[in-house]
Amino acid sequence: MLIFAIFLILVSSSSAYVLEEECLNYTVYPVQYELTLIPHVYKDGNSYYDCDLVITIIANGPNVNIIELDAKDLEIKRDSVQVLDGNVNLVNEYRPYEFDNSRGKLFIYLREPLKQYSLSRQQYFIRISFLKRLSSESDGIFLVQYDEDGKQQYLFTTRLSPNKAKYFFPCFDNPQFEAVFKFKVYVTSPHPSLQYCNTSLVIADEQKRQQSNGYTIIEYIPSPQVALYQVGFHHSKFGSRQTTAKKTNDTLVIWAPGSTLKHYDFILVYGETIINLIHEYAAINRPLVNGPINVVSVPRILHGYEIGSWNLLTNSDTRLAYINELTSIKQMERMKFELAQQLSRIWLGNPGEVQRTRWKEEWFKEGVAGYLAYYLLTQYNNGMVSYKQRLPIGIYGLEMKHKAMAIDWAHTTPALASFNRTLAIEIPNRYKDLVTTKTASLLWMVENWIGTEKFHQALVNYINSRRGKDISLIDFMASLDHDTVECFHQFFNGSTSSRVLNSWFHQSGYPVVNVLVLRDRTPNAVQMKQVRFSYIEKDRVDSNYLIPISYIVQHNQNCFNCFQPRFTIGSQTYTFRENLNGGWIILNRNASGYYRVNYDEETWRLIAKALQDDHTFIDELNRAQIVNDVFALFAAGSLREDIALEVLDYLNKELSHVVWESVVSGFDLLKTEGVKMTRTLYEEWKEFMQTKVSVIYKRLTMSLEQHSNVRLFRSTIVQFACSVEYEPCLLEMNQQYREQIRSNKRLNPDYRETFYYYFFSGGKSNIGGNLSRCELEDKTSAEHLWRLENKFLYRIPKGEPKPLPIMKSTTTTTTTEIPITPSPIPTGRGVVAFIPFTTLLSAVLILITLM
């Protein structure tokens, strides 16, 4: 009976979902768009295109007398607007249409109402002819100017997310409406005033081409049903290179100016490798899409791929081309992540599938795509590809977690589940990174909890089983429980993956677990209590996340549960027994838990001593999490400065890239709005970090190693060293500045963003020279960082310096002589404070004067 009841619930939820999908609020629904485009690319840049548009529509209700379309910055051709019932035009001849360009609306008035489709099965055709003039600043579809072999060239390309299709053609700009798109493009023959274009790409494969009246007419097969933001069009004089996946017919094609194609070899080979890794991961030879994946390199600074694209992907050439003397290692890392993420989105579900896979919660799909991108990057391993052995994503996992935590602490940040069925393109920009990195971090937390192999197998099995069907968060979690919960692996207190994930998806923010070790009893008692983490004291309220707890201890000879601690804690104080034998305990093994940890004072000091004695005894992921937590807890006012400095004091011995990345992101937390910081205290922290970064800075800058990992580490350290005003770093940037002025020498691309930051902070205003887009991208990023730093310094008070240092006395009496070194004076508590000699001498002179 219980199984039958569960079956009924699942059936009813599925039916409700289908009905919800079908019952959209509209009166006129588009079934198909037919676009006939005639591009005119003039050599002087005064370009436009003509378009004849036919939209097949149906009426969703009775008494439809007005058709409302979205259209913006288009020139509608007079008397071209028609609504046809067969051959009969239904447009009101006395008041045919109104075009309100300021509102972006085209209203078509009818002389008789449309018939409701559910009763009549009647379709109608809207015909409109218009002209669209293009510039580099146009929205939706725009003109791009670039130089190739010293000649000026132009191209048209679209970017229609999130609501830009109305700038391309009149349409029903509702992101949940889907329709079929049929394209026909008239390519002009070579002409003295026109630029000949040999490349026209749309979201469907070419069907046929023919010559007529001086035009090459290209017709494309009808597209699958897609939303407007998934439509694309590109028109240029480009060349291409392509590669095909090892196990399927997936073909990746790179389009770029012909003379630059050699710069795209890296991304082409990398893209093929990622597709092969996806097929290896999926364990079935199923193509990602039906047809080629065209990747277009646009000679303009763009910010990533459009989320909904699946077979016509556009991105900035700075995110696709690798030029050794121009592309920095950070730009290379970004281009790798973005393509892996986009290919993961395509694999998870796209309109080009033979059977369409639909995700009910697109924010969840974004998170899974982000997680898979980091997973694939790990397996790619800078070209040393791992197909058979599954490498853990530890370093990338920590990176994505700290990115999410830097945003997620504010009480205004929404819970992930609050996005509900919001389309990924509609998620506000300020939350896009949060949705990706937090969802991915929570999946990583559960993966570490139940085991990597078990988690990935469950994920792959679920995606493969839902091909051509609907995917929902509830269904995924039920499947995950089914595939991973066994008696041995079930959580200590009956919790499951779904319960853990539900607890985090439906609450915003994250907790800090306060740990108190009661060492006055045998075995020791460890008390844990969670509180919501915040930099603002009033927001630190009790929280109720279901936290998977794992830990390591310093001495594990008699440890009860060290090797597989598997329990969760909720809102209540949780106490367990453990034999610590006078040593430390560290929560959050592998640093995969999406929470911070604050220990009692003695435990912190034991951890600090262990780091000083032999920091490698603690795993680098745990060291990385410890240093990041220390910065965050100090910034929040939850950890005393002396303890924070004591824990971080070992950093001059630290050689791990992952730890220093956590140091850098942790130091940035001191500048978070809401942190009680002064300029004086901030300067003291910078001076402290100067002493700690010096060793690794010297080691890396003297090394000639050019491996990707070393380059990335070196770039991070140089940027951080200069940001804390470490003198050798500033001198190096000053030297580069002089060379730049003297010989216009190109900067080391890995130091370029740091140089520009130094340049702006030094009050300089003219970098000089013609900057490439790679250089402009770094310059823009550095200027943004510089403005953030200035904004931070402007809003914090000046503050007061610390009191003079207090030192223990070595004698029981005090001297009355005036020494050359700072002189001690008694404090009355068995300690003395040192006064500078000049200060003491001034006091003596004043006394003599008074006498």
C-alpha positions in Angstrom: 0.0 0.0 0.0 2.8 2.4 0.9 4.5 1.9 -2.5 1.1 2.4 -4.3 0.6 5.7 -2.4 4.1 6.9 -3.3 3.3 6.0 -7.0 0.1 8.1 -6.9 2.0 11.1 -5.4 4.6 10.9 -8.2 2.1 10.6 -10.9 0.0 13.5 -9.7 3.2 15.7 -9.3 4.2 14.9 -12.8 0.8 15.7 -14.2 0.7 19.0 -12.4 4.1 19.9 -13.8 2.9 19.2 -17.4 -0.2 21.3 -16.9 1.8 24.1 -15.5 4.1 24.0 -18.5 1.2 24.2 -21.0 -1.0 26.8 -19.3 1.0 29.9 -20.0 -0.7 33.3 -19.7 -1.0 34.6 -23.3 -3.7 35.4 -25.9 -1.6 34.9 -29.0 1.0 32.2 -29.3 3.8 32.0 -31.9 4.2 28.6 -33.6 6.9 29.4 -36.2 9.0 32.4 -37.3 10.3 32.6 -40.9 13.0 35.2 -41.4 14.4 36.2 -44.8 17.5 38.3 -44.2 19.4 40.4 -46.7 22.5 41.8 -45.0 24.3 44.8 -46.4 27.8 45.2 -45.0 29.3 48.4 -46.3 33.0 49.0 -46.2 32.5 52.4 -44.5 30.6 50.7 -41.6 27.2 52.2 -42.6 25.5 48.7 -42.5 22.0 47.4 -42.2 19.8 44.4 -43.2 16.4 44.0 -44.7 14.1 41.4 -43.4 10.8 39.9 -44.5 9.2 38.2 -41.5 6.3 35.7 -41.3 5.0 34.6 -37.9 2.6 31.7 -37.7 0.3 32.3 -34.7 -2.7 30.8 -33.0 -5.2 32.6 -30.7 -5.4 31.3 -27.2 -8.7 32.9 -26.3 -11.8 34.6 -27.9 -12.1 38.3 -28.9 -8.5 38.9 -29.8 -8.8 42.3 -31.7 -5.3 43.6 -31.0 -2.0 41.7 -31.5 0.8 43.1 -29.3 4.4 42.4 -30.5 7.7 43.5 -29.1 9.9 45.5 -31.4 12.6 48.1 -30.8 14.8 50.3 -33.0 13.4 48.8 -36.2 12.2 50.7 -39.3 8.8 49.1 -40.2 8.1 49.4 -43.9 4.9 51.2 -44.6 1.9 49.1 -45.6 3.9 45.9 -45.0 2.0 44.8 -41.9 -0.5 42.1 -42.6 -2.4 39.4 -40.6 -3.6 36.8 -43.0 -6.4 34.2 -42.6 -5.5 32.3 -45.8 -5.4 35.0 -48.4 -7.6 37.5 -46.4 -5.9 40.4 -44.6 -7.5 41.0 -41.2 -5.7 44.3 -40.5 -7.9 47.3 -39.9 -7.4 49.5 -43.0 -8.3 52.7 -41.1 -6.0 52.0 -38.1 -3.6 49.3 -39.2 -0.8 49.5 -36.5 1.0 51.7 -34.0 4.7 51.4 -33.3 5.8 52.8 -30.0 9.6 52.6 -30.2 10.2 54.2 -26.8 8.2 51.3 -25.1 9.4 48.7 -27.7 5.8 47.8 -28.7 4.1 47.2 -32.0 0.3 47.1 -31.8 -1.6 45.5 -34.8 -5.3 46.3 -34.9 -7.8 43.9 -36.5 -11.1 44.4 -38.2 -12.5 41.2 -36.8 -11.3 39.0 -33.9 -9.2 35.9 -34.3 -10.8 32.5 -33.7 -9.7 30.5 -30.7 -7.4 27.7 -31.7 -8.8 25.1 -29.3 -12.2 25.4 -31.0 -11.3 26.2 -34.6 -7.7 24.8 -35.2 -7.2 28.0 -37.1 -3.7 29.4 -37.7 -2.9 32.9 -38.9 0.1 34.5 -40.5 1.6 37.9 -39.5 3.7 39.4 -42.3 6.1 42.4 -41.6 8.9 43.9 -43.6 11.4 46.1 -41.9 14.9 47.5 -42.0 17.5 47.4 -39.2 20.4 49.8 -39.1 23.4 48.5 -37.1 26.2 50.1 -35.1 28.7 48.8 -32.6 26.4 50.0 -29.8 23.3 48.3 -31.1 21.5 45.9 -28.8 20.6 42.3 -29.6 22.3 42.3 -33.0 25.3 44.6 -33.5 28.1 45.5 -35.9 31.7 44.6 -35.0 34.7 46.2 -36.6 38.1 44.5 -36.7 41.4 44.6 -38.6 42.7 41.7 -40.6 46.0 41.9 -42.4 45.8 45.7 -42.1 42.3 45.9 -43.7 39.2 47.0 -41.9 36.4 44.4 -41.8 32.9 44.2 -40.3 30.5 41.5 -39.2 27.0 41.1 -37.8 26.4 38.9 -34.8 23.6 38.5 -32.2 23.5 38.3 -28.4 19.8 37.9 -27.6 19.9 37.2 -23.8 18.0 38.0 -21.8 15.3 40.1 -23.6 17.1 41.4 -26.7 15.3 39.6 -29.5 13.0 42.5 -30.1 16.0 44.5 -31.4 16.5 41.7 -34.0 13.0 41.3 -35.3 9.4 41.9 -34.1 8.4 39.0 -31.9 6.5 37.8 -28.8 9.4 38.3 -26.4 8.3 36.0 -23.7 11.3 33.7 -22.7 8.9 30.8 -22.0 7.4 30.8 -25.6 9.1 28.4 -27.9 8.7 28.2 -31.7 10.3 26.8 -34.8 12.6 29.1 -36.7 13.2 29.0 -40.5 16.0 31.2 -41.9 16.8 32.2 -45.4 19.8 34.5 -46.0 20.6 36.4 -49.3 24.3 36.9 -49.5 25.4 39.7 -51.8 28.0 39.2 -54.5 31.3 41.0 -54.3 30.8 44.8 -55.0 33.2 47.7 -54.7 31.3 49.4 -51.9 30.1 46.2 -50.1 32.1 43.8 -48.1 31.7 40.2 -49.3 30.8 37.8 -46.5 31.3 34.1 -46.9 30.0 32.9 -43.5 26.4 32.9 -42.4 25.5 30.9 -39.4 22.1 30.3 -37.7 20.8 27.8 -35.2 20.2 25.1 -37.8 22.2 23.3 -40.5 22.3 24.5 -44.1 19.7 22.8 -46.3 20.5 24.2 -49.8 22.0 27.2 -51.6 21.4 28.6 -55.1 22.3 31.6 -57.2 19.7 34.2 -58.2 19.9 37.9 -59.4 23.4 38.4 -58.0 22.7 36.8 -54.6 23.6 33.5 -53.1 20.5 32.3 -51.4 21.1 30.0 -48.4 18.1 28.1 -46.9 18.4 26.3 -43.6 16.4 23.4 -42.2 13.7 24.3 -39.6 15.2 24.5 -36.1 13.9 22.6 -33.1 11.4 24.4 -30.9 13.4 27.0 -29.1 12.9 30.2 -27.1 13.9 33.6 -28.5 17.0 33.9 -26.3 18.3 30.7 -27.9 18.1 32.1 -31.5 21.3 33.2 -33.2 22.6 34.7 -36.4 26.2 35.5 -37.5 27.3 37.0 -40.8 31.0 37.6 -41.6 34.0 36.9 -43.7 35.5 34.2 -41.4 37.4 31.0 -41.8 37.1 27.8 -39.8 38.8 24.8 -38.3 37.1 21.8 -36.9 37.6 18.5 -35.0 35.4 15.5 -34.3 35.0 13.6 -31.0 36.6 10.2 -30.5 33.5 8.2 -29.8 30.6 10.1 -31.5 30.0 12.4 -34.5 30.1 15.5 -32.3 31.9 18.1 -34.4 33.4 21.3 -32.9 34.0 24.1 -35.4 35.9 27.3 -34.5 35.1 30.4 -36.7 37.5 33.3 -36.7 39.2 35.7 -39.1 41.3 33.5 -41.4 44.6 35.0 -40.6 44.2 34.4 -36.9 43.0 30.7 -37.0 46.4 29.4 -35.8 45.6 31.0 -32.4 42.6 28.8 -31.9 44.4 25.4 -32.0 44.5 25.2 -28.2 40.8 25.8 -27.7 39.9 23.4 -30.5 42.0 20.6 -29.1 40.9 21.4 -25.5 37.2 21.4 -26.6 37.6 18.0 -28.3 39.2 16.7 -25.1 36.3 18.0 -22.9 33.7 16.4 -25.2 35.6 13.1 -25.0 35.7 13.4 -21.2 32.0 14.0 -21.1 31.3 10.9 -23.2 33.7 8.9 -21.0 31.9 10.3 -17.9 28.4 9.5 -19.4 29.5 5.9 -20.3 27.3 5.9 -23.4 28.1 7.1 -26.9 25.3 9.6 -27.2 26.0 12.8 -29.2 25.7 16.1 -27.4 23.7 17.7 -30.2 22.3 16.7 -33.6 24.8 18.5 -35.8 27.9 20.6 -35.4 28.7 23.0 -32.5 29.8 26.2 -34.1 31.9 28.4 -31.8 32.3 32.0 -33.1 35.2 34.2 -32.0 33.9 37.8 -31.9 36.6 40.5 -32.1 35.1 42.4 -29.2 35.1 42.1 -25.4 32.1 40.0 -24.4 31.5 38.3 -21.1 31.1 34.6 -21.6 28.7 32.4 -23.6 25.0 32.9 -23.7 23.6 30.3 -21.4 20.9 28.9 -23.7 23.1 28.5 -26.7 23.8 24.9 -27.9 25.0 24.9 -31.5 25.9 28.5 -32.2 28.1 29.8 -29.4 29.6 33.3 -29.4 32.3 34.6 -27.1 35.0 37.2 -27.1 38.2 36.3 -28.9 40.0 37.0 -25.6 38.1 34.0 -24.3 38.9 31.7 -27.2 42.3 32.6 -28.8 45.5 31.8 -27.1 48.4 34.1 -28.1 51.5 33.4 -26.0 52.7 37.0 -25.8 49.3 38.4 -25.0 47.1 35.8 -23.2 47.7 35.7 -19.4 47.4 32.4 -17.5 44.3 33.7 -15.7 42.6 34.5 -19.1 43.6 30.9 -20.2 42.0 29.5 -17.0 38.8 31.5 -17.7 38.5 30.3 -21.3 38.9 26.7 -20.2 36.3 27.0 -17.5 33.7 28.8 -19.7 33.9 26.2 -22.5 33.7 23.3 -20.1 30.7 24.9 -18.5 28.9 25.5 -21.8 29.6 22.0 -23.0 28.3 20.7 -19.7 25.1 22.7 -20.1 24.7 21.2 -23.6 25.2 17.7 -22.3 22.6 18.2 -19.5 19.9 19.2 -22.0 19.5 21.3 -25.1 16.9 21.9 -27.9 19.0 20.0 -30.4 18.5 16.6 -28.7 16.5 14.0 -30.6 14.4 13.7 -27.4 14.4 16.9 -25.4 15.5 16.9 -21.7 13.9 19.7 -19.7 15.0 20.9 -16.3 12.2 22.2 -14.1 14.6 24.3 -12.0 17.1 25.9 -14.3 19.1 27.3 -11.4 19.8 23.7 -10.4 20.9 22.9 -13.9 23.3 25.9 -13.8 24.8 24.6 -10.5 25.2 21.1 -11.9 26.9 22.5 -15.0 29.2 24.5 -12.9 30.1 21.5 -10.8 30.7 19.4 -13.9 32.9 22.1 -15.4 35.2 22.0 -12.4 35.1 18.2 -12.4 36.1 18.2 -16.1 38.9 20.7 -15.6 40.3 18.5 -12.8 40.3 15.4 -15.2 41.8 17.6 -17.9 44.6 18.4 -15.5 46.4 20.9 -17.8 46.6 18.4 -20.6 47.5 15.3 -18.6 44.1 13.9 -19.2 42.7 11.3 -16.8 40.0 9.1 -18.4 40.0 6.0 -16.3 41.0 7.3 -12.9 38.5 9.7 -11.3 40.5 12.6 -9.8 38.9 14.5 -6.8 38.1 18.2 -7.5 39.6 19.4 -4.2 41.4 22.5 -5.4 38.6 23.7 -7.7 36.1 22.7 -5.0 37.7 25.0 -2.5 37.9 27.8 -5.1 34.1 27.6 -5.9 33.2 27.3 -2.2 35.1 30.4 -1.2 33.6 32.3 -4.2 30.1 31.4 -3.0 30.8 32.2 0.7 32.1 35.7 -0.2 28.6 36.5 -1.6 26.4 34.3 0.5 26.8 35.8 4.0 24.5 38.8 3.6 21.0 38.4 5.1 19.5 39.7 1.8 20.9 36.9 -0.2 18.1 34.6 -1.3 17.9 30.8 -0.8 18.6 28.8 -3.9 15.1 27.2 -4.0 13.6 30.7 -4.0 14.6 31.0 -7.7 12.2 28.1 -8.2 11.6 27.8 -12.0 13.3 31.1 -12.9 15.1 30.7 -16.2 18.9 30.9 -15.9 19.0 34.0 -18.1 16.6 35.8 -15.8 18.7 35.3 -12.6 20.0 38.7 -11.6 23.6 39.3 -12.5 24.6 39.7 -8.8 23.4 36.2 -8.1 24.6 34.3 -11.2 27.9 33.3 -9.6 26.2 32.5 -6.3 23.8 30.1 -8.0 26.6 28.3 -9.9 29.2 28.1 -7.1 26.9 27.5 -4.1 25.0 24.7 -5.8 28.2 23.2 -7.0 29.7 23.5 -3.5 26.7 21.7 -1.9 27.1 18.9 -4.4 30.8 18.7 -3.6 29.9 18.5 0.1 27.5 15.6 -0.4 30.0 13.9 -2.8 32.7 13.9 -0.1 30.1 12.6 2.4 28.9 9.6 0.5 32.0 8.9 -1.5 33.2 10.2 -4.9 32.6 7.0 -6.9 29.2 6.4 -5.4 28.1 10.1 -6.0 29.2 10.3 -9.6 27.7 7.0 -10.6 24.4 8.1 -9.1 24.5 11.4 -10.9 25.4 9.8 -14.3 22.7 7.1 -13.9 20.1 9.7 -13.1 20.9 12.0 -16.1 21.0 9.0 -18.5 17.7 7.7 -17.2 15.9 11.0 -17.7 16.9 11.6 -21.3 13.9 13.0 -23.2 12.0 13.5 -20.0 11.7 16.1 -17.2 14.3 16.6 -14.5 13.3 18.1 -11.2 15.3 18.7 -8.0 12.9 16.5 -5.9 13.3 13.6 -8.4 17.1 14.0 -8.5 17.3 13.8 -4.7 15.0 10.8 -4.5 17.2 9.0 -7.0 20.4 10.0 -5.2 19.0 8.5 -2.0 18.0 5.3 -3.8 21.4 4.8 -5.3 23.6 5.8 -2.3 22.0 4.9 0.9 22.9 1.5 2.3 23.2 0.3 5.8 26.9 0.9 6.0 26.8 4.3 4.2 23.6 5.7 5.8 24.3 8.7 8.0 24.7 8.0 11.7 21.4 9.6 12.8 19.3 8.5 9.8 20.0 11.6 7.6 20.3 11.1 3.8 21.6 13.2 0.9 18.2 14.6 0.1 17.6 15.8 3.7 21.0 17.5 3.8 20.6 19.2 0.4 17.0 20.2 1.2 18.2 21.9 4.3 20.7 24.1 2.4 18.7 24.7 -0.8 15.8 26.2 1.2 17.9 28.4 3.5 20.1 31.3 2.5 23.6 31.8 3.9 25.8 29.3 5.7 26.7 28.6 9.3 29.8 28.7 11.5 30.2 25.8 13.8 31.5 26.9 17.2 33.6 24.0 18.8 34.4 23.8 22.5 36.6 20.9 23.7 36.1 20.0 27.3 39.5 18.6 28.2 38.8 18.1 31.9 37.3 14.7 31.4 38.3 11.4 29.9 37.5 10.8 27.1 37.2 14.5 26.1 33.8 15.9 25.2 33.5 18.0 22.0 30.6 20.4 22.0 29.4 21.9 18.7 26.8 24.6 18.2 25.9 26.2 14.8 25.1 29.9 14.2 24.5 31.7 11.0 27.7 33.3 9.8 27.6 37.1 9.2 30.0 40.0 9.4 27.1 41.9 11.1 26.5 40.9 14.7 22.8 41.3 14.8 22.4 38.8 11.9 24.3 36.0 13.8 21.2 34.1 14.9 20.8 30.4 15.6 20.6 28.4 12.4 19.2 25.0 11.5 21.3 23.6 8.6 21.7 19.9 8.5 25.5 19.8 8.6 27.5 16.7 7.7 30.3 16.5 10.2 33.7 15.0 9.5 36.9 15.6 11.4 40.6 14.7 12.0 42.6 14.7 15.2 46.2 15.2 16.0 46.6 11.9 17.9 44.4 9.1 16.5 45.8 6.1 18.4 42.7 5.8 20.6 40.3 7.8 18.4 36.7 6.4 18.4 35.6 7.5 15.0 38.5 9.2 13.1 38.5 7.2 9.9 34.8 7.5 8.9 33.0 10.0 11.1 29.4 10.1 9.7 26.9 12.1 11.6 25.0 15.3 11.1 24.1 18.1 13.5 21.1 20.4 13.5 20.2 23.5 15.5 20.7 21.9 18.9 24.1 21.8 20.7 25.7 18.4 19.8 28.2 16.7 22.0 30.2 13.6 21.3 33.1 11.9 23.1 36.6 11.6 21.6 40.1 10.8 22.8 42.2 13.8 21.8 45.1 12.9 24.1 46.0 16.6 24.5 46.0 17.3 20.8 43.8 19.3 18.4 40.7 18.4 16.5 39.9 19.9 13.1 36.4 19.7 11.6 35.6 19.7 7.9 37.9 17.0 6.5 39.0 17.8 2.9 37.4 21.3 3.5 34.3 20.2 1.5 31.7 21.2 4.1 29.9 24.5 3.2 30.5 26.0 6.7 33.2 27.7 8.8 34.6 26.5 12.1 35.6 28.5 15.2 37.4 26.6 18.0 38.0 27.4 21.6 41.2 29.3 22.4 43.3 26.3 23.5 42.4 24.3 20.3 43.3 27.3 18.1 46.7 27.6 19.9 47.3 23.8 19.4 46.6 24.2 15.7 48.9 27.2 15.5 51.7 25.3 17.1 51.2 22.3 14.8 51.4 24.6 11.8 54.6 26.1 13.1 56.2 22.8 14.0 55.3 20.9 10.7 52.5 22.4 8.7 52.6 19.5 6.2 51.2 17.2 8.9 47.8 18.9 8.2 46.5 18.3 4.7 46.7 21.3 2.4 43.0 21.5 1.8 42.4 21.7 5.6 45.3 24.3 5.9 43.6 26.3 3.2 40.3 26.2 4.9 41.8 27.1 8.3 43.5 30.2 7.0 40.4 31.3 5.1 38.3 30.8 8.2 40.7 32.7 10.4 40.5 35.8 8.1 36.7 35.5 8.0 36.2 35.0 11.8 38.6 37.9 12.6 36.8 40.1 10.1 33.5 39.1 11.8 34.8 40.0 15.2 34.5 36.3 16.3 38.2 35.7 16.7 40.8 37.8 18.6 43.5 39.3 16.5 46.3 37.8 18.6 45.0 34.3 18.0 44.4 35.0 14.2 48.0 36.2 13.9 49.3 33.2 15.8 47.6 30.8 13.5 48.7 32.7 10.4 52.3 33.1 11.6 53.5 30.0 9.9 52.7 31.3 6.4 56.3 32.2 5.6 56.9 28.4 5.4 53.8 27.7 3.2 54.5 26.6 -0.4 51.1 25.4 -1.4 49.2 27.1 -4.2 45.8 26.1 -2.9 46.6 27.5 0.6 47.9 30.8 -0.8 44.7 31.1 -3.0 42.8 30.8 0.3 45.0 33.4 1.9 44.3 35.9 -0.9 40.6 35.3 -0.9 40.6 35.4 2.9 42.5 38.7 3.0 39.9 40.2 0.7 37.3 39.4 3.3 38.8 42.1 5.5 37.4 44.6 3.0 33.9 43.3 3.1 31.2 45.9 3.8 30.1 45.5 7.4 33.5 44.6 8.7 34.7 46.9 11.5 38.0 47.9 10.0 40.2 51.1 10.3 42.9 52.3 8.0 45.5 51.9 10.7 44.5 48.3 11.4 44.3 47.5 7.7 47.9 48.9 7.2 49.1 46.7 10.1 47.6 43.6 8.4 49.3 44.6 5.2 52.6 44.9 7.0 52.1 41.5 8.6 51.3 39.9 5.2 54.4 41.5 3.6 56.5 39.5 6.0 54.6 36.3 5.2 54.5 36.6 1.4 58.2 37.5 1.0 59.6 33.9 0.9 57.2 32.5 -1.6 57.4 35.7 -3.7 61.2 35.4 -4.0 61.0 31.6 -4.7 58.4 32.0 -7.5 59.8 35.1 -9.2 63.3 33.6 -9.4 62.0 30.3 -10.9 62.1 29.9 -14.6 59.4 27.2 -14.6 56.6 27.9 -17.1 54.2 25.0 -16.3 50.6 26.3 -16.2 50.2 25.6 -12.4 53.4 27.5 -11.6 52.5 30.4 -13.8 49.1 30.6 -12.2 50.6 30.4 -8.7 53.2 33.1 -9.6 50.6 35.4 -11.0 48.5 35.1 -7.9 51.4 35.8 -5.5 52.8 38.7 -7.5 49.3 40.4 -7.6 48.8 39.8 -3.9 52.4 41.0 -2.9 51.8 44.2 -4.8 48.3 44.7 -3.3 49.8 44.6 0.2 52.6 46.9 -1.0 55.5 44.5 -0.6 58.5 46.7 -1.6 60.3 44.3 -4.1 57.0 43.8 -5.9 56.4 47.5 -6.2 60.0 48.0 -7.4 59.5 45.3 -10.1 56.3 47.1 -11.3 58.1 50.4 -11.3 60.9 48.8 -13.4 58.3 47.5 -15.9 56.7 51.0 -16.0 60.0 52.6 -17.0 60.6 49.9 -19.7 57.1 50.5 -21.0 57.8 54.3 -21.3 61.3 53.8 -22.7 60.8 51.1 -25.3 57.0 50.4 -25.4 57.9 46.8 -24.5 55.0 44.4 -24.0 54.3 43.5 -20.4 54.5 39.9 -19.1 50.9 38.9 -19.6 50.8 37.1 -16.2 51.8 40.3 -14.4 49.8 42.7 -16.6 46.7 43.1 -14.4 49.1 43.7 -11.4 51.0 46.3 -13.4 47.8 48.2 -14.4 46.7 48.2 -10.7 50.0 49.6 -9.7 49.7 52.1 -12.5 46.3 53.4 -11.3 47.2 53.4 -7.6 50.2 55.5 -8.4 48.0 58.3 -9.8 49.1 57.7 -13.4 46.5 58.4 -16.1 47.9 57.4 -19.4 49.2 53.9 -20.2 49.9 54.7 -23.8 50.2 52.6 -26.9 47.5 50.7 -28.8 46.3 48.0 -26.4 45.0 44.7 -27.6 41.7 43.3 -26.3 43.6 41.0 -23.9 45.4 44.1 -22.5 42.2 46.1 -22.4 40.4 43.3 -20.5 43.1 43.3 -17.8 43.2 47.1 -17.7 39.4 47.2 -17.1 39.7 44.5 -14.4 42.6 46.3 -12.7 40.7 49.7 -12.7 37.7 48.0 -11.2 39.9 46.5 -8.4 41.5 49.9 -7.8 38.1 51.6 -7.5 36.9 49.0 -5.0 40.0 49.5 -2.9 39.5 53.3 -2.9 35.9 52.9 -2.0 36.9 50.6 0.9 39.5 53.1 2.2 37.1 56.0 1.8 34.3 54.4 3.9 36.5 53.2 6.9 37.7 55.5 9.7 41.4 56.3 10.2 41.6 54.6 13.6 44.3 54.7 16.2 47.6 52.8 16.3 48.1 50.0 18.8 49.7 50.7 22.2 53.5 50.2 22.5 54.4 46.6 22.8 54.6 45.1 26.4 57.4 42.7 27.3 58.1 40.6 30.3 60.8 41.8 32.8 63.9 39.7 33.3 64.8 41.3 36.7 62.9 42.1 39.9 64.4 45.7 40.0 64.4 48.6 37.6 67.4 50.7 36.5 67.6 54.5 36.7 70.2 54.8 34.0 69.2 56.1 30.5 70.2 53.4 28.0 70.9 53.8 24.4 68.2 51.3 23.4 64.6 51.8 24.3 64.3 52.1 28.1 62.1 50.0 30.3 59.8 51.5 32.9 57.9 49.5 35.5 54.2 48.9 35.1 53.6 47.6 38.6 52.5 44.2 37.3 55.8 42.4 37.0 56.2 43.6 33.3 57.8 46.7 31.8 57.0 48.8 28.8 59.7 50.1 26.5 59.9 53.9 25.8 61.9 55.1 22.8 65.1 57.0 23.8 64.1 60.2 22.1 60.8 60.3 24.0 62.6 59.7 27.4 65.2 62.4 26.6 62.5 64.9 25.8 60.8 64.2 29.1 64.1 64.7 31.0 64.7 68.1 29.3 61.2 69.2 30.2 61.8 68.3 33.8 65.1 70.2 33.8 63.4 73.3 32.3 60.6 73.2 34.9 63.2 73.0 37.8 
